[in-house]
């Protein structure tokens, strides 16, 4: 029901919540932030044909589409003929304007067309005049593409859905369902960690069938499935999305869908095991919403059975998580009763406290907290600063990305970049190695 852009993801994080009435609310980018995005778009157009790849501007397909709609300079197509055969050709109106006007005048045209100061509306309610689901579909698509002239580009979209729409849906069991921005070249991000570390959150890592588990997902899961956070595996789900008849084409499955799914499950689990990741095999789920599309052999019952099987898988994750939390509550209650009765702490608990005290005392000495080898280059050995700069230049190759990070003092919200968080993650990786 919810549209995505050419990059097959929404323009921003989407939070879906049950509500008494249906409406959509956005957290908008500020005027200054949108001006920066338009500036980047114009630079992107100007550098499109630059032979130096590191000089080309990088912006997401979703942001590009939103900006084109805001500044009213869209891509258009025309039909040309190759011999007698018609062929569609895409015309970039922004490139035409740049070729005609130059960069400075293109920026002026874009800013004038955008009318950013008038984009002050943040909420729109269902008007009760159309089909409610159809209204959600169309209105969300318009907001996601920045087609509504009174709305700014959204930083976050909140979709509040009424009981009428949710009737029979399991969404009403949850406080919210959050669709985060897709993973890019740097998947370990601060905005994702807040959800991952939330004890009440079930994390679904969505991956296409052929690539499962994708490298970025494996990297993100691997970062969090460490010895200090093993309980995360009970909340992590790898959700694999088969396309067309991919399961039937798996080697040695003899064209059988279920066998193909089982073989793929074993392959995914084997990948995690090779990386020493404790991922629960029952938390590897599959769902193909279009499995029976245009297939007259199967009935509504088959479609519903697939949905129910997937929902049962999610329910199983929730139930196992609940049982773990109930077990923790029981242990706390037993410990409290033991201490209250005068039995005191166990030997292992006393040792844990002693170790914690020693570590805290060690941090009192600044030289022990930040040894010189961390930040100083010693001969052939590189210190942390040099290593991080190399990493930074490798991850954020495009100069415009670096420029945006510098202009925003280390933060660049449209790409969820926080270099101070990156430094911490990078430092932890060095320590582990």
N, C-alpha and C positions, 0 to 999 in steps of 0.2 A: 504493500500500500504506500510506503514511503519512498519517494524517488531519490535517486542518487545522481551524481554528475558523470561526466565522461570518464573520470577516474574510478568510477564504481564505488564511490563513498560519498557520504553527505559532506556538506561544506564545513561542518563543525560538529561538535559533540551534541547528541540528541538525548534528552531525558524524557522518557514516557512515564506518566503517572496516572493512576486511577483518580477520577474526580466525579463530582455530582453533575458537572456540565462539561461540554467539550469546548476547548479553546487552545490557542497557541500563543505562547509568550516567548520573546527573544531577549537575550542579553546582547546588546549591540556593540559593535566596535564604535569608538569615539570618532568624531569628525577628523581629528588629527591622524588617527590610525588609518581611517579610510583614505585620507589624502596620501599617506605613505604607500598604501596598496595601489592606488591609481598611479602614483609616481613610478612604482616598480613595474607596473603593467606597461607604461609608456617606454620605459627603458628596455623591457623585454621585447617590445615591438621593434625598437631601434636596433637591437643587437641580435635579432632573429637569425640573420645570415652571417654572423661573425664567425670566421673560420676557427678562431681560438675558442675551444669549448669551455674553458674556465672563465671566459669573459661573457658568455651567454647568461642571460638572466633566467632564473628558475622560479616559476610560480606554479602552484597546483592547478589542475584542470578545473577544479571546482571554483577556486578564487578567480581564475581567468573568466569563466562563464559569468560569474556574479558581476565582476567589474564591467564586462562588455554590456551587460543589461543595464547597469547603473549609468554608464556614460553614453549609452545608446549608439554604440559602434560595434555591431555584431558581425559575426561571420555570415556570409550569404552564399548561395549556390546558384550556378547557372548551367544550363545544358549546352554542351558543345557537341559537335559531330566529328567522329573520327571515321572518315569515309561516310557510310550511311548509318553507322551505329551511334546512337546518342550516349553521351557520357556526362556525368555530373562533375562539375569542377567547383571547388571551394574558393570563394573570393574573400580575402581578409580586408575589410573596409578600413581597419585601423592601420594596416600597412600602407594602403593607398593614401590615407591622410598623412601619414608620416613622410612618404615619398613626395607628397605635394607641399606640405607645410613645414617639415622639419620637426625636430624633437620639442623645442620650446612651445611652438604653436600647437602641436598635438596635445601637450599637457594642458595648455589653456583651454582648448576645445573640450577636453575630457572633464576638467574641473567645472567648466560652465554647464555642461550637459548633466553632470551628476546631481547638482542642487543638493549638496550634502546637508546644508543647514535645515532643510525642510523634512528630513527623514527622522521624524521624532516619535513615530508610533511604535509601540513595543508589543501590543496585545491585539489579537483579533478573535472574536467569539463566533461559534457556529450560529448561523442566522435562522435555523429551524425552517428554512424554506426549501432546502434540497435534501437529498439523501445524505445522512450524516457521514458515512464512510467515504462517499464520493467527495464531500466537502473537505474532509481531512486530507484525502489524496491530492486534490487540486490546490488547496491552500498551502499545504506543506511544500509541494513542488514549487509554488510561486515564491515562497519565503526562502527556500533552500537555494533558489537560483537568483534571488534578489530582484524579482520582477515587479514587486509592489513598490510604487514610487514613494510611499510614505514610510517604508521600512528601511533601516540601515542594513549593512551586511551583518549577519548574526555571528556572534562569538559562541553562543550556545542557543539551542532551541529547546524549549520545554513544551511538550505536547501533553495536554491534560485530556483524558479520554473518559467519556461518561459511562455509566453502568449499562446503558442500552447497547453501546458498541462492545463492551466487554462481556456481555452475557455469554456464559459458557466458556470464557477464556480464563486461563490460569494466571493471567497478569494481575488480576485483583488480589492474588495471594501475596504479591510483592509490593514493597514500598515504591519501587521504581525499576524500570529497565533502562539501562544507559548504553547507548551506542556511541563509543568513543571514536575519535578519528583513527583511520587506519595507520598501521605501522609504516614508517619510512626508513631512511638509511640509519637512523639512530633510534631503535625501538625502546630503549630503557629510558623512559621519560618520567618526569616528576608528576605530570597530570595523570598518568596511569598508576603510579605507585600509590596515590591516595585511595584508589579503589582496591588495589591488590592487597593493601595492608588493612583494609576495613574488614573486621571479623564477620560482618553481616553480609558480605558480598560473595556471590558466586561468579567467577571470572570465566567467560567463554572466549576462547581464542579461535577465531574462525579462519579456516584455511581451505583452499581448493583441493580437490581430491588428488590430482596428479602431483602436486608439490608437497603434500602433507607428510611431515610437519614442516612448514616453511621455515627458512633459516632465521628470519627475524623473530618469528614466534618462539622458535627453539632458544634463541639467544635471550629473549625476555624471560621465558619460563626458567631457563637455566640460571639466570641471575638471582631469581627469587627462591628457587628450590635449593637452598644451601643448608648447611647443618644448623644454622641459627634460625631457620624458618621452615622446617620440614612440614609443619602442619598446613602450609599453603597447598600442598598437593591434594588435600581433601576438598579444596574450593576451586581448583583449576580444572577446566574442561577443554579438551580439544574438540571443536565442532567442525567436522569435515563435510564439505558441500560437494557431493558428486554432481557431474554435469553430463546430461544425456545418458549414454550407456557405458560410462567409464568403469564401473565395477565389473560389468560383464566382460570387459576387455583385459582384465588383469591376467597375467600369465598364470597358467595352471588352474584357472577357475572353471574351465569348460563352459564358458558363457553363462554361468549361474551367478545371479546378483548377490545372494547371501554369502556364497563362497568367496566372491571377490571382496566383499566387505570384510570378511574375517581375515583374509590374507593381508589386506591393507592395514587392518588393526594391528596384526602381528608385526608388520613392517614398521609402523609408527612406534610401537612399544620398543622394538629392537633399537631404533634410532635413539630413543631416550635412554635406554640402558647403556648403549655405547658411550653416551655422554655422562654416565653415572647420575642420571636424573631419576629420582624416585617418583615416577608418574603412574597413577593408578589406571590400570587397563580398563576398568569399568567406567572411567571418566573420558573415554574416547568414544564420541558419539557421531552418528552420521544422519544427515537429513537432506533429501532432495525434494524440494517443493514442486518441481516440475516432472517428477518421475513418471506420472501417468498422464501428462499433458498430451492431448491429441491421440490418446490411445483408447479405442472403444472396447478393448478386451476387459479393462478394469472398471470397477464401479466406485461409487461414492464411498462404499464401505472400505475398499482398499486404501483410498486416499486418507480416510479418517483413521484407519488402523496405523498407517505410517506416522501420522501426527501424534496419535496416542502413544506409540512406542517411543517417539522422541521425548514427549512430555514426561513419560514414565522414567526415562533416563535422567532427565533434569531433577525430577522428584526424588530419585534415588540419591543423587548428589546432595540434595538438601537434607534428606533424612539421615544420611551418614554423617553430615556435618552437625546436625542436631544431636545425634547420639554422642558424638565426641564432646560437644559442649556440655551435655548432661553429665557425661563422665567427669569432666573437669569440675563441674559444680559439686558433684558427689565427693571428689577428692578434697576440695576446699572445705566442705562441711566436715568431713572426717578429720582433717588437720586442725580445724578450729575446735572441734570437740576434744581432740587429744590435748591441744595446748591448754584449753580451758580446764581440763581435768588435772593439769599439772605435769603431763608427760613430757612437755617441752618439744624441742625440735629433734628430728632424726639426725644421725651422724652425717649423712649426705647433705642435708640442709645446712648444717653447721659449717661443713667444708665449703659449700657454695658461697656462703656469706663471707667466710675468711678470704676466699679467692677474690671476691668482689671488692673487699676492703683494700687488698693489696694493689689491685688494678687502679682503684681511685687514688690511692696514695702516690702511685707511680706517675700519675698525670700532674701532680703538683709541680714537678720539675719540668720547666719549659723545654730544656734540651732533650729530655726523654720524649716529650710530646712531638717535637718537630726536629728530628736529627738533621744535620747539615746535608747528608747525602740525598735527602728528599728533594732539596731545591738547588743544590750546587752540582755542577758538572765536575767530576773528578777523573782526569785523564780521559780514557776511552769510555768511561761509564757516564751515561747521561742521567742527570737529575730529573726530578718530577716535572719541573717547569718545561724543560726541553722536550721531554717525552710527550707532555700534554699538548704543547704547541704543534708537534708533528701530527698527533692524533686529530687535533682540531682542524688542521689544514686538510687532512685526508677526508674527514667526515663531511665538512662543510666546504666543498671545493669551489662553489660559485662565489664570485666576488660580491655579488649583490646580497647574498645571504650573510656573508661576513660583515658587510657594510650595515645591514639592518641590525645585526647583533650588536655592533659597536655603537650605533646611534641610540640603541635602547639599553645601553649599559649592561650587556650580557643576557638580556631577555628578548625573545622575539616570539610573541604570542601566536601570530598566525601559523607558525610552524611548530609551536609548543617547544621552543628551544630555551633552555636555561643552562648556560655554560657552567654556573656554579654547581648545579646538580650534576652535570656531566663530569666535572672535576672529581666529585666525591665517588661517583661510580668508577671512573677511570683509576683513581687511587686505590680503591678496593681491589680492582683487577690486578694492579701491580703487586699489592701485598699478597694476594693469593698465589701469584706466580713466583 
